[in-house]
Amino acid sequence: MLVVYTKSGCPFCNRVLGYVEENNITIDERNVYESEVAMKELMEKGGKRQIPFLHDTDKDVMMYESGDIIQYFKDMSGDDSNLEDDIAEVCLPE
Protein backbone atom coordinates (compact mmCIF):
# COMPACT_ATOMS: atom_id res chain seq x y z
CA MET A 1 0.00 0.00 0.00
CA LEU A 2 1.17 3.51 -0.82
CA VAL A 3 0.58 5.89 2.09
CA VAL A 4 1.11 9.61 1.46
CA TYR A 5 1.14 12.04 4.39
CA THR A 6 -0.09 15.50 3.42
CA LYS A 7 -1.74 18.66 4.71
CA SER A 8 -4.41 20.79 3.09
CA GLY A 9 -3.09 23.77 1.13
CA CYS A 10 0.48 22.50 0.79
CA PRO A 11 1.54 23.18 -2.82
CA PHE A 12 4.08 20.34 -2.79
CA CYS A 13 1.51 17.89 -1.45
CA ASN A 14 -0.91 19.10 -4.13
CA ARG A 15 1.77 18.46 -6.75
CA VAL A 16 2.07 14.81 -5.62
CA LEU A 17 -1.70 14.41 -5.33
CA GLY A 18 -2.16 15.89 -8.81
CA TYR A 19 0.30 13.38 -10.25
CA VAL A 20 -1.47 10.56 -8.40
CA GLU A 21 -4.84 11.65 -9.79
CA GLU A 22 -3.59 12.16 -13.36
CA ASN A 23 -2.01 8.70 -13.37
CA ASN A 24 -4.75 6.81 -11.53
CA ILE A 25 -2.45 5.70 -8.72
CA THR A 26 -4.20 4.32 -5.66
CA ILE A 27 -2.92 5.77 -2.41
CA ASP A 28 -4.00 6.07 1.19
CA GLU A 29 -3.78 9.82 1.86
CA ARG A 30 -3.34 10.81 5.50
CA ASN A 31 -3.73 14.49 6.30
CA VAL A 32 -1.56 15.32 9.32
CA TYR A 33 -3.66 18.41 10.18
CA GLU A 34 -6.90 16.47 10.23
CA SER A 35 -5.62 13.53 12.26
CA GLU A 36 -3.39 13.44 15.32
CA VAL A 37 -2.85 9.74 14.57
CA ALA A 38 -1.49 10.61 11.11
CA MET A 39 0.90 13.20 12.60
CA LYS A 40 2.09 10.64 15.17
CA GLU A 41 2.66 8.06 12.40
CA LEU A 42 4.58 10.63 10.34
CA MET A 43 6.87 11.40 13.28
CA GLU A 44 7.40 7.71 14.10
CA LYS A 45 8.18 6.74 10.51
CA GLY A 46 10.04 9.76 9.17
CA GLY A 47 11.30 11.44 12.30
CA LYS A 48 10.40 14.97 11.24
CA ARG A 49 7.35 17.13 10.61
CA GLN A 50 7.98 17.44 6.89
CA ILE A 51 5.48 16.70 4.16
CA PRO A 52 4.76 15.26 1.70
CA PHE A 53 6.01 11.93 2.97
CA LEU A 54 5.57 8.57 1.23
CA HIS A 55 5.59 5.15 2.83
CA ASP A 56 5.35 2.20 0.46
CA THR A 57 4.34 -0.42 3.01
CA ASP A 58 4.83 -3.30 0.57
CA LYS A 59 8.50 -2.47 -0.04
CA ASP A 60 9.13 -0.60 3.23
CA VAL A 61 10.34 2.42 1.27
CA MET A 62 9.97 5.84 2.89
CA MET A 63 10.83 9.26 1.48
CA TYR A 64 10.23 12.98 1.63
CA GLU A 65 10.42 15.50 -1.26
CA SER A 66 7.63 15.85 -3.82
CA GLY A 67 10.00 15.38 -6.76
CA ASP A 68 11.44 12.17 -5.29
CA ILE A 69 7.97 10.81 -4.58
CA ILE A 70 6.77 11.53 -8.11
CA GLN A 71 9.93 9.98 -9.53
CA TYR A 72 9.29 6.89 -7.39
CA PHE A 73 5.79 6.62 -8.85
CA LYS A 74 7.22 7.05 -12.36
CA ASP A 75 9.81 4.33 -11.74
CA MET A 76 7.07 2.00 -10.45
CA SER A 77 5.10 2.48 -13.66
CA GLY A 78 8.08 2.07 -15.97
CA ASP A 79 8.06 5.73 -17.02
CA ASP A 80 11.73 6.47 -17.74
CA SER A 81 11.40 10.27 -17.78
CA ASN A 82 13.19 12.16 -15.01
CA LEU A 83 12.38 15.24 -13.00
CA GLU A 84 15.94 16.57 -13.35
CA ASP A 85 14.93 20.22 -13.45
CA ASP A 86 12.82 20.03 -10.31
CA ILE A 87 14.15 21.20 -6.98
CA ALA A 88 13.46 19.55 -3.66
CA GLU A 89 10.10 20.73 -2.43
CA VAL A 90 8.51 20.10 0.94
CA CYS A 91 6.31 21.76 3.54
CA LEU A 92 6.98 21.94 7.25
CA PRO A 93 3.71 21.72 9.22
CA GLU A 94 3.59 24.02 12.23
C-alpha positions as CSV (number, residue, x, y, z in Angstrom):
1,M,0.0,0.0,0.0
2,L,1.2,3.5,-0.8
3,V,0.6,5.9,2.1
4,V,1.1,9.6,1.5
5,Y,1.1,12.0,4.4
6,T,-0.1,15.5,3.4
7,K,-1.7,18.7,4.7
8,S,-4.4,20.8,3.1
9,G,-3.1,23.8,1.1
10,C,0.5,22.5,0.8
11,P,1.5,23.2,-2.8
12,F,4.1,20.3,-2.8
13,C,1.5,17.9,-1.4
14,N,-0.9,19.1,-4.1
15,R,1.8,18.5,-6.7
16,V,2.1,14.8,-5.6
17,L,-1.7,14.4,-5.3
18,G,-2.2,15.9,-8.8
19,Y,0.3,13.4,-10.3
20,V,-1.5,10.6,-8.4
21,E,-4.8,11.7,-9.8
22,E,-3.6,12.2,-13.4
23,N,-2.0,8.7,-13.4
24,N,-4.7,6.8,-11.5
25,I,-2.4,5.7,-8.7
26,T,-4.2,4.3,-5.7
27,I,-2.9,5.8,-2.4
28,D,-4.0,6.1,1.2
29,E,-3.8,9.8,1.9
30,R,-3.3,10.8,5.5
31,N,-3.7,14.5,6.3
32,V,-1.6,15.3,9.3
33,Y,-3.7,18.4,10.2
34,E,-6.9,16.5,10.2
35,S,-5.6,13.5,12.3
36,E,-3.4,13.4,15.3
37,V,-2.9,9.7,14.6
38,A,-1.5,10.6,11.1
39,M,0.9,13.2,12.6
40,K,2.1,10.6,15.2
41,E,2.7,8.1,12.4
42,L,4.6,10.6,10.3
43,M,6.9,11.4,13.3
44,E,7.4,7.7,14.1
45,K,8.2,6.7,10.5
46,G,10.0,9.8,9.2
47,G,11.3,11.4,12.3
48,K,10.4,15.0,11.2
49,R,7.3,17.1,10.6
50,Q,8.0,17.4,6.9
51,I,5.5,16.7,4.2
52,P,4.8,15.3,1.7
53,F,6.0,11.9,3.0
54,L,5.6,8.6,1.2
55,H,5.6,5.2,2.8
56,D,5.3,2.2,0.5
57,T,4.3,-0.4,3.0
58,D,4.8,-3.3,0.6
59,K,8.5,-2.5,0.0
60,D,9.1,-0.6,3.2
61,V,10.3,2.4,1.3
62,M,10.0,5.8,2.9
63,M,10.8,9.3,1.5
64,Y,10.2,13.0,1.6
65,E,10.4,15.5,-1.3
66,S,7.6,15.8,-3.8
67,G,10.0,15.4,-6.8
68,D,11.4,12.2,-5.3
69,I,8.0,10.8,-4.6
70,I,6.8,11.5,-8.1
71,Q,9.9,10.0,-9.5
72,Y,9.3,6.9,-7.4
73,F,5.8,6.6,-8.8
74,K,7.2,7.1,-12.4
75,D,9.8,4.3,-11.7
76,M,7.1,2.0,-10.5
77,S,5.1,2.5,-13.7
78,G,8.1,2.1,-16.0
79,D,8.1,5.7,-17.0
80,D,11.7,6.5,-17.7
81,S,11.4,10.3,-17.8
82,N,13.2,12.2,-15.0
83,L,12.4,15.2,-13.0
84,E,15.9,16.6,-13.3
85,D,14.9,20.2,-13.5
86,D,12.8,20.0,-10.3
87,I,14.2,21.2,-7.0
88,A,13.5,19.6,-3.7
89,E,10.1,20.7,-2.4
90,V,8.5,20.1,0.9
91,C,6.3,21.8,3.5
92,L,7.0,21.9,7.2
93,P,3.7,21.7,9.2
94,E,3.6,24.0,12.2
